[in-house]
Amino acid sequence: MSLTQHEVRVRPAAPAGTGKPRGGWWERLTGRQPIGIAFISPYLLYLAIIFVYPLCFAVWISFHRYFFAAPGAQVSRPFVGLDNYTSVLTDPAVWNSFRNIGVFLVINVPLTVVGSLVLAGALNSKLRFRGFFRTAYYVPYVTASVAVVGVWLFLFSSHGLVNRSLGSLAPDPSWLVNSHLAMPVIAVFVAWKQLGFFIVLYLAALQNVPNELYESAALDGAGKLRMFWSVTLPAVRPATLLVLVLATVTGANLFTEPYLLTSGGGPDGATTSPVLLMYQRGLEQGHPDQAAAIGVILVVLITAVSLGYRRLLERD
């Protein structure tokens, strides 16, 4: 049988990169550069030890009747199913703590996003003493919380500088002992303290925006506000998503500020956060199983909110 008598059909070669990966499971896992796994393995080990294992252990605790015992003691910690979740979800103190953190986030997150973006835009422009202002905004973030809390106690105590300045307009009861004003004051304080960190994130994003975009917008007759809305905001959308997620995560883990400013969540639990309640239930009252259940619920809620941010801001 000769080639001239029969048609020879040749299958065209598949384009590069479209075929199925060849090799075993290890090659498919590590890709063409397995050395990358070696470089990131220390950080993966760090994540596994510091984050993954405690989270998995907390989930396990939340489904058992768990309590602290002496090292080496053999005690029974039976599986109780959803009993811990039922206990915390029917506890008014738990609902109050989540309501408090909701008030905190509603005030803190917009202040953080808008304030850091506006200040970053100002610091990214030609401004006298720009280096001084960049450092000044970052100093509160790197200063110890205890030291900064002392300043705010001096300002917002019953006989503090703010009340003396307001005179008869000062609230009664005062700021940090007022059940309606204590959490908003803490939200403003946290936004002010962490503003420097988020300014740095926005500065990095703004410095990657090409000047040609602003020049083209100016030639088309766009003003400052129009350029900010049509050029700056779309350009820093990834940074905005990062700021939103980080501000929400750090805000939901609020602990130090209410613990120090209001003596552990006062007045009457108005500033008790879920993390502070976990500390009180798990360590002070000896119910780590219920504290773990609160923590798992908090993680689920934070994850849902973060995914909502991503769906809202990210495009295809």
Helices and strands as residue ranges (DSSP letters): H 25-30, H 35-47, I 48-52, H 53-62, H 83-89, H 92-124, H 130-142, H 145-156, H 161-166, G 167-169, G 175-177, H 182-206, H 211-219, H 224-227, I 228-232, H 233-235, H 237-252, H 256-261, H 274-279, I 280-284, H 288-313
